[in-house]
Amino acid sequence: MKAFEEVNRALEDEELQLALGKASLSSQLKVEEVLRSRPELAELAKEVREIKKRSIARLDELIEQAMNSLRAVKATPHFAEGAERAREIVGKLVGSGKLVVLSKSMAAAEVGLREHLQSLGNEVWETDLGELLVQLEGSKPMHTITPAVHMTRRRAMELLRKAGARVEGESIEAAVRAAREFLREKIVRAHVGITGANALAADTGALVTVENESNIRLVSGAPPLHIAIVPVDKIVPTLMDAVKVAMVQAAYAGLYPPTYINIVAGPSSTADIERTRVYGAQGPVEQHVVLLDNGRLAARGGPFEEQLLCVRCGRCQYECPVWVHTANHWGGPVYGGPMGLAWTAITHDELEAGKLSFLCLGCGRCDEACPVSIPISRMARELRRRALTLGKP
Amino acid sequence: MPLEPAAAAQLVAENMRRSGFPLPAPSDVAYAWARPLNLPARGSPMLYTGALYQLMPYAVSLLEYTSRLEGTAVSSLALKVSRYFTQLAAIAIRPDERLKAYVERVLRSIVRLLERSGIKVAYPYEDDLYSGALLYDLGLDELFAEQAKKVYKALKARGAQEVITVDPHTTHMLRSIYPKYVDGFDLTVRSYLEVLSVSPSQAGKGEVVIHDPCLYARWENVVEQPRRLLEGAGYQVLEPRRSRRMTYCCGGPIEGIAPKMAKKIARVRLAELSERSKHIVTLCPICYVNLWGAAEGEKVSDIALLLAGEEG
């Protein structure tokens, strides 16, 4: 069967099997440890579920409020109904012949932003190390948080060297140092920085991101133009809510405490001369936020609505007995694994998700692992039911 | 890939219509084991197996058969026309005899265990119908709803008020899913592991490692009882790294659609279990078959046989 061909190839790839076995064990132990030592985080996750549920219920209103708040902090909001419109908006803002740096964003991958900007004649670089490796390999992110989970150090070095990074020696430290040097030069010269967001606060227009590498703060803070692409399901009522979402995402990804939580509300500014506010201090002169729908609003009230609560921690992937043998070779073209099934149905093609859902064991480990209790395995069953009813898988 | 999802679903649906079972099997497959026991055919509590244990020897043979057919001219034609395939398979498939004897011993042990706990059960013989678990999992909802109503009606007609089940899938279907599909569902459903009396812990039988089935552990809260029962039977119960609510699947549910993947998952689980003990206890026929089929030196035992002292 065609839909499983990619999966079958993955099963035969011994290097991949080894890498995934190691990564999933390490992630499982790390998250367990974080949750054991910080019981308050499980409580926070419950709170975040409620926050997200309430947000989805009044999403139209929150979108409008967020757009007004963004204007109030001198950012420019845009609304993209679909992937094409998102590409068009960002394409127009960037133009051509520019140097663009991206921080890892599944939303950018969802709309094919990097490829689009390249096709317009821009030089585009991913700055998250894992995502850079994926870019250099010409593949796709294999996990939501750790996109290069499928690669060994040997492969990573090979790719970095081929791109021109000066990796001295064979240690992982040397690779990271080389990547830092390689990217730093691009970030400093970049005309445009593009990020995603973990959450957007409707009350303030503040974008919240969480990270360890510090690339997001550089990408959103150094170039004169900052563009954020934010799926509408990430809008929550308040800045406090948004920070909570980021904390939970980090904890359930096993990255706790996160090294950085960034709050960005509008372009940089100063009022140091005669208390006159001027935009464009050391950071961006201009900030644009593209709110991406792409099937999310239509998913409300439907069988996959609860997927909109997802905080993209990727824990369901590392805990899934199937995913740990396939990585994102299973689940859909962009989003993979258990969470990928419903995201694929919402943002891409329900029937394709339906076909892939037959590989789900229905074992429910993902349901247990999910910080916001999304009934992932139940939705996979619903995908199978609909695939058998609506079309031949 | 031996069976494509649509072909598998079609095959299951076709078999249900022909025989009332999701795969080719003789009409007395569900109750042949109970004939010599002469249990009362009406009453309550009613032992209801839902035929899952009994179908496993046929499932194993069917999967071997479809794997053998893979890539041949017969397979591509027969899988497209599931009606012919069903007929072909019904003739060609003989149950795995070792497994058939094993599951019959398990079921008889369960009756004995219930008797030892002072529970005399009725048994519905011809009405020990298939629960429809696979129909539900595949998403064949119309067929499932039909089957659920049929099972409920048959059990009620035989005087059941309380139903005692023997495996996690059937328990989950009757206890948690049937009420959503059958109007006025009012049966009390418990797994035999929940009704057996627990003896005080004793030592002497050695160590076993427990493999929690997903449905008991995550949906039906049958977690502590099996451990207490095993301890009462003299076993020291060891826990694998992933157990109870975070237990790890045996891979069995996708055996028909992705056997290679199912086997890989089973091997991962077996390796983890055998870090604690080479003697593995299962509580579900699908787990038993999938772990047993992938075992490389590990011993896999159904819990009923250990509790009944039939296997050590």
Interface residues (C-beta under 8 A of the other chain):
Chain A: M1 F4 V7 N8 L11 G21 E319 P321 V322 V324 H325 K355 F358 L359 C360 L361 G362 C363 G364 R365 D367 E368 A369 R381 E382 L383 R384 R385 R386 A387 L388 T389 K392 P393
Chain B: M1 E4 P5 A6 A8 A9 Y136 D137 L138 G139 L140 D141 C214 L215 R218 W219 R245 M246 T247 Y248 C249 G251 P253 I254 I257 A258 K260 M261 K264 I265 V268 R269
